[in-house]
Amino acid sequence: MSYHVYLGDLTIYGSETVGVTLARPVTVHNGIGSGEFPIPDDKKLREWTIKGQWTERNDYRLTGWREAHELLDELLDILNSDDPERLIIANGYDKTSVLAYLTDATMNEKYAGVYDFTVKLTEYKKTTVRTTGVPTITRPGKIPEMPKTVVFEKASDVAGFGMGHGSGYDKTMADFKRMEYEDQPRNTLLEDSLVNFYQWDGDSGEVKTTSNPNQVPINTPVRIYKYGDFNKWVSNSFDAIKGAYNNWLESWDEKNRKKNQIVTGK
């Protein structure tokens, strides 16, 4: 299974397994003359355990790659912070976007430059005063699809959009079948089906691009490309640059040829 995991500005690449724990303790009481009976306690906060591998060299050209020791240092800063970070977990079948606290991070060297890691997180829940007796009303109608260029109002909107495009069940299953019958060496097709690229203009006019939803700015027009569309855009840009250079080179050769004819009289 291929996972895309983001914690704040960090891409937790190489995630191989993601486990979630849901719990609600039950206290058993003994009624006089009536036997035991259960009383459920408050529901526990969700907990996630993420395991995989980090490396010191990006031999596989992974998206969002960082050197293992740098990533561990960044996680230490998060661990020392009192503020929760947005956790995003996505694959072809499930999606999660919540605020969470980093509670534990371990890294063990498997062999030179390769480390097994385990990251544990606990769901953040803001303390609120809740009024009971008011029923919840479901929003009517179908949620409209977002356009290719959007302005996000809050961070959770970015996460929801990123997980809602390019990760459909049918497409993912088709990709798995293509990998199975065509002997693909790695999950390139699955990777392509899950990643979106976000692009926007910076304050100085520079173009900024990321695949991490947590780095997308709020209240700023953002252009969104699926993985294949973005690669096609990059390829077309390089083709245009190559064509312009070839035209300039041909023009330069033609000018020098005419210049030599004038000098030699041929």
Secondary structure, DSSP 8 states (H G I E B T S, - for coil): ---EEEETTEE-TTEEEEEEE----EEEEEETTTEEEEEE------EEEEEEEEESS-TT--TT---HHHHHHHHHHHHH-SS-EEEEEE-SS-EEEEEEEEEEEEEEEEETTEEEEEEEEEE---------S-------S------SEEE-SSHHHHHHHHHHSS--HHHHHHHHHHHHHHT-SSSHHHHHHH-EEEEEE-TTS-EEEES-GGGS-SSSEEEEEEHHHHHHHHHHHHHHHHHHHHHHHHHHHHHHHHHHHHHHT-
